[in-house]
């Protein structure tokens, strides 16, 4: 019975090969493996040559000792029968490949039922298994053949083969699964659910000296690590240790890049971040930085960027960041500080971003300010005022903004001249720089009356803020401009600041800000408008009228969704603007008394009390 089954398979293969014109009509093969070999011959021992190097080669050629970037002379010594295809003209290579993988060939393979036969040939002890897996890998390179491979039930037996000890079987199985599931999140998720991640991590540890198998594992990790659902499984393995161990062995740029491509998505997970730090990845990255910082080759520049970017990514995790900070005594923290004054822009950028990440903790912020990091950042910014390096400017401003959050740091940063340095970037036309500039100034003046007044009287600053309040294409810049405009008034409580804002057309923007969907912005706007009305109602009268402020307040008080603080501050503002005849007239016309009377029974005591006071005021002046 077994011989009949094998004969049927052989006949199907031979017939398919003839139709595909991959063997002659009179060709005879006396074994199933002969049929498989016939199918593989189309791609066997092919390599692509450019000038004096083999730039790429298939796995059959690699099996004979041929590697990518090997000299042609060495490759011919390893494999005398090697077929080289010119890298300048890949026509022949494509024609051969497409015979197996194009849509027409795919139809013939399906029509002959070859794929449906393969699951039965994928046994762990079958001598045909590596060849069958190899064929599946080649066929699945064509996107139109991936679904038929899935429908033929090839994934489960291939997954089972990952437990095999034969390294060639493992290699071809990994390639087959990778090609079938390429660019398909649903199929990759299926592999994750079938438990391939722990299996592949174990394979990497056992076979770390097998380069092709190691590369197969890395490619698989790179694809699977993009899935959010995979992170938990990766975190439950020793993937961090295995990758760091493998990275330490590498000397070739290409191999390091493969590992970097796996590390980057994995390091987005906070648990894995800490595992990578514990495994010693940071020390490896620092070594890469040291080796490449002065290099001018493209690969050195690429490695430096990747390593420093990955370092910054590791600092995004709270636990990993604190471990590396080590109360300001960490060697990694000290090394990163040395990047800021570097002449290398990539290191400057990474250093500033690292400081911004270390500064996510108040204690860290206080320590860094006390140890002089502010001056390093100011010097860095000063070097980039004219050259317009947006990424470095953005990173340095981000760091200063975070350092300015603790109350005790604000006066220190102001005394160090941070506001003066930041103002140099007012002329920037780059939204990311504008956004961070605004945030830094807003943090600096929080509860700092003198600084708020000094900045609030700066006409150039207020003019720029009013301009940016209309930056509808950049919501972040527009929002921060409004918030800083409000903050200048709220923290200074200065009539001079109020007048500067009025004279430069800022009132209408604060009135619009009061209608924001964000409660905190509504509240900030109402308090600022209340101060404007209290300090110089006469000067602001026309602007408040044209901004339809009274109608805005009526809507806020009538809206049941308005927060208690919004209702409270709206009523205070109503009482204040009633000192203006035209605004008072508007209040009377909109029947505020009815709206306010209902708020006397509000569940919030402050709102209810203010409603009583406002009602009395409205009644007295009706």
HELIX and SHEET records of a PDB file:
HELIX    1   1 UNK A    2  UNK A   19  1                                  18    
HELIX    2   2 UNK A   32  UNK A   41  1                                  10    
HELIX    3   3 UNK A   59  UNK A   63  1                                   5    
HELIX    4   4 UNK A   72  UNK A   78  1                                   7    
HELIX    5   5 UNK A   91  UNK A  101  1                                  11    
HELIX    6   6 UNK A  103  UNK A  111  1                                   9    
HELIX    7   7 UNK A  114  UNK A  121  1                                   8    
HELIX    8   8 UNK A  129  UNK A  139  1                                  11    
HELIX    9   9 UNK A  143  UNK A  145  5                                   3    
HELIX   10  10 UNK A  146  UNK A  151  1                                   6    
HELIX   11  11 UNK A  154  UNK A  161  1                                   8    
HELIX   12  12 UNK A  167  UNK A  180  1                                  14    
HELIX   13  13 UNK A  185  UNK A  193  1                                   9    
HELIX   14  14 UNK A  196  UNK A  206  1                                  11    
HELIX   15  15 UNK A  211  UNK A  224  1                                  14    
HELIX   16  16 UNK A  228  UNK A  230  5                                   3    
HELIX   17  17 UNK A  231  UNK A  235  1                                   5    
HELIX   18  18 UNK A  239  UNK A  249  1                                  11    
HELIX   19  19 UNK A  253  UNK A  266  1                                  14    
HELIX   20  20 UNK A  270  UNK A  279  1                                  10    
HELIX   21  21 UNK A  281  UNK A  292  1                                  12    
HELIX   22  22 UNK A  298  UNK A  314  1                                  17    
HELIX   23  23 UNK A  318  UNK A  325  1                                   8    
HELIX   24  24 UNK A  326  UNK A  328  5                                   3    
HELIX   25  25 UNK A  331  UNK A  340  1                                  10    
HELIX   26  26 UNK A  345  UNK A  358  1                                  14    
HELIX   27  27 UNK A  362  UNK A  370  1                                   9    
HELIX   28  28 UNK A  373  UNK A  383  1                                  11    
HELIX   29  29 UNK A  390  UNK A  403  1                                  14    
HELIX   30  30 UNK A  407  UNK A  415  1                                   9    
HELIX   31  31 UNK A  418  UNK A  423  1                                   6    
HELIX   32  32 UNK A  431  UNK A  445  1                                  15    
HELIX   33  33 UNK A  449  UNK A  456  1                                   8    
HELIX   34  34 UNK A  459  UNK A  468  1                                  10    
HELIX   35  35 UNK A  475  UNK A  492  1                                  18    
HELIX   36  36 UNK A  495  UNK A  503  1                                   9    
HELIX   37  37 UNK A  507  UNK A  513  1                                   7    
HELIX   38  38 UNK A  519  UNK A  546  1                                  28    
HELIX   39  39 UNK A  549  UNK A  558  1                                  10    
HELIX   40  40 UNK A  564  UNK A  577  1                                  14    
HELIX   41  41 UNK A  581  UNK A  589  1                                   9    
HELIX   42  42 UNK A  592  UNK A  598  1                                   7    
HELIX   43  43 UNK A  599  UNK A  601  5                                   3    
HELIX   44  44 UNK A  605  UNK A  620  1                                  16    
SHEET    1   A 4 UNK A  70  UNK A  71  0                                        
SHEET    2   A 4 UNK A  53  UNK A  57 -1                                        
SHEET    3   A 4 UNK A  46  UNK A  50 -1                                        
SHEET    4   A 4 UNK A  83  UNK A  86  1                                        
END                                                                             
